[in-house]
Amino acid sequence: MTAQATLQARLDPESKSVIEEAARLRHVGLSDYIRLVLVPTARKEVLGAKQQVLHLTSSEQETFWDALCSHAKPTKAQKKLGALMKGK
């Protein structure tokens, strides 16, 4: 038999109620629900962090793409630094 470990978490009543309802909808107990949902989610997050993967919403993707495609104009300070570096 595999050794078991206990996990305790403090939740506000509304969060606990939602988790219990989700477990009921899957026809599983609370502990089984947590194992079914939390463990795979945690594994996915760990793998993503190790692979340095970013997850962006559609809106965030669009904003990021627009930033990549736009040509930023140098600020006054950047222009001054560029002139200094060129010896002007």
N, C-alpha and C positions, 0 to 999 in steps of 0.2 A: 504494500500500500504506500502511496505517496504521502509525504508529510504535508500537513496543512498549516497555514498561517492565518491569523485573524487580522482583519482590517476594520478599523472603526473610523467613522467620519461624523462630524457634526454638521447637520443641515437645518436650515430654517424649515418650518412646518410645510410651507408651500412646495419647496423643492422635494422634500420627502414624499409628499402626497403625489407629485407628478411621477416620481420614480416608481412608487408603488403601483400607480395606475398603468404605467408602461409595462411593468412586470405582469400585471393581471391580463393585459391585452395580449401578451405573448404566452399566457398560460404557464408561467414559470414563477418560482419563488423569487424573493428579493435578492438573495445571494446569487442564484443562478443568473438572474437578469444582469446583475453587476458584472459577473464573469463574462457573460455573453457580449456585453456592450463595452464595458470599460477596458478589459484586457486587450481586445483587438484594436481599439482606438489608441490606447497607450502604445502598443507595439508600432502602429502606423506613425505616430508622432515621433517616437524614438528613431525609427528608420529614416523618416524625413529629415530629422535634425542631423543625423549622421551623414546623410547625402546632401545636406544643405539645400533642401528643396523649399521654395517659397510657394505658398498657396494664396492666390489673389482672387478676389471676386471679379466678376465681369467688369464692373465699374473701375476697380483698381487696376485691372489689366489694361483697360483703355487709357486711363490716366498715365500709367507707366509707359505704354507705347507712344502716346503723344509726347511725353517728355523725351523719349529716345529720339523721336523724329524731329523735334524742334531744334533750331539752332539758337542757342543761348547767346545773348549779347554780353560782352564783357562789361563788368561794372567799372565805375570810375577808378576804384582801388586796383582792380586787375589791370586796367590800362596803364596806370601809373607804375605798377610793378613791372609790366612788360617793357615799358620805356626804360626803367632803371636797369633791367637785365640786358637791354640792347645798348646800354651806355649812353643814353640820351638824357 
